[in-house]
Amino acid sequence: MAHLRLGDTAPNFDAATTEGDINFHEWAGDNWVVFFSHPADFTPVCTTELGRAAALNGEFQKRGVKPICISVDGIDDHHAWAKDIGETQVLS
């Protein structure tokens, strides 16, 4: 099994996201990417982690970084979770 290390180019993939369908390499462009990987949506630690990442979005943008979260759950769950994160986390 191949392992990715900091600075490696991640394999390309297509995904349905809460922001719409993406092709990973096109979406990433020339930016750095931070992957968040979570076992499932609505887990407490993951929810607070993503809430904090959302609050830091402006700082990510200043540095040319795009965060993306990967989870095993479906897009409908992701939309519900994003709403829950917005309602339960301080995003400023």
Buried (B, 14 or more C-beta within 10 A) or exposed (E): EEEEEEEEEEEEEEEEBEEEEBEBBEBBEEEEBEEEEBEEBBBEEBBBBBBEBBEBEEEBEEEEBBBBBEBEBEEEBBEBBBEBBEEEBEBE
